[in-house]
Amino acid sequence: MTDQRRGLLLGIAAYGMWGGFPLYWPLLEPAGALEILAHRVLWSVVTMGLLILLLRRTAQLRALFSSRRTFLLLALAALTITFNWATYIYGVNNNRVVETSLGYFVNPLVTVLMGVFILGERLRRLQWVAMAVAGLAVVVLTLDYGRLPWVALVLAFSFGTYGLAKKTANVPAVESLTLETVLIAPFAAAYVGWLVASGHSNFASHGPGHALLLSSAGIVTAVPLICFGAAAIRVSMVTLGLLQYLAPLIQFGLGVLYFHEDMPAGRWAGFVLVWVALVVFTVEATTHRRRQLRLAALASTASG
């Protein structure tokens, strides 16, 4: 098997697992979203700590604490991913799987928009068209829901901010996630401690199987991340960009076909507009990248 093919399979595995998360979180009920989040953080600390030891990256992890800029960026990443995880678990466990999928469909467009307003990047004409269509989709969905699709918007903007902070920090995935979970862990431990003290903890209250499922949250968090990291160094950015739509597609399919969530005509219209925006955005980005590579090759040939 070639390295590129292995990377493609690892990428499919990563996004496939992320797409299948709506099947996992309901298994942890009757624990609420905050309790599930707290356990996810605490067991992720354990899992990532073991990975750091096995991969012998303790020195790299310690170095993150010595750089004030990197530490602050990862602290911002920790804060935003906490909001993202909490919102996603809440959405899945409150029959909003379709809306959570919308958040991750819109996320690439939100990321581009943040690049414009925060990094001063400029959009090309077709990118503006994609943004306009996506904006219309939000209006249509708001009218259909009778409210802003806030779960989707929180997921899109929190993950966009998380990605921006991680990109700016430029730290390997294992070390960065370890530091992020270490920063959140004291708050998670305090909340779990309060639940235990007040008699409201669901851990070990519903049999060993349920306790084992809660404990597996760290592995469930780490495994797709490791697959993604391995894929990212083996496949092109174009391939990785296309693979990112696999997770929300699976989530959308689960929401409609497995959880049987309502999809009235207005909601279908909103999602179709989102998909049109993504097609325009993806085709334009792919074409632009190929054009830039072709010009670079021509320039290299001319200079040679």
Secondary structure by P-SEA (a helix, b strand, c coil): ccaaaaaaaaaaaaaaaaaaccccccccccccaaaaaaaaaaaaaaaaaaaaaaacaaaaaaaaaacaaaaaaaaaaaaaaaaaaaaaaaaaaacaaaaaaaaaaaaaaaaaaaaaacccccccaaaaaaaaaaaaaaaaaaaaacccaaaaaaaaaaaaaaaaaaaaacccaaaaaaaaaaaaaaaaaaaaaaaaaacccccccccaaaaaaaaaaaaaacaaaaaaaaaaacccaaaaaaacaaaaaaaaaaacccccccccaaaaaaaaaaaaaaaaaaaaaaaaaaaaaaaaaaaaaaac
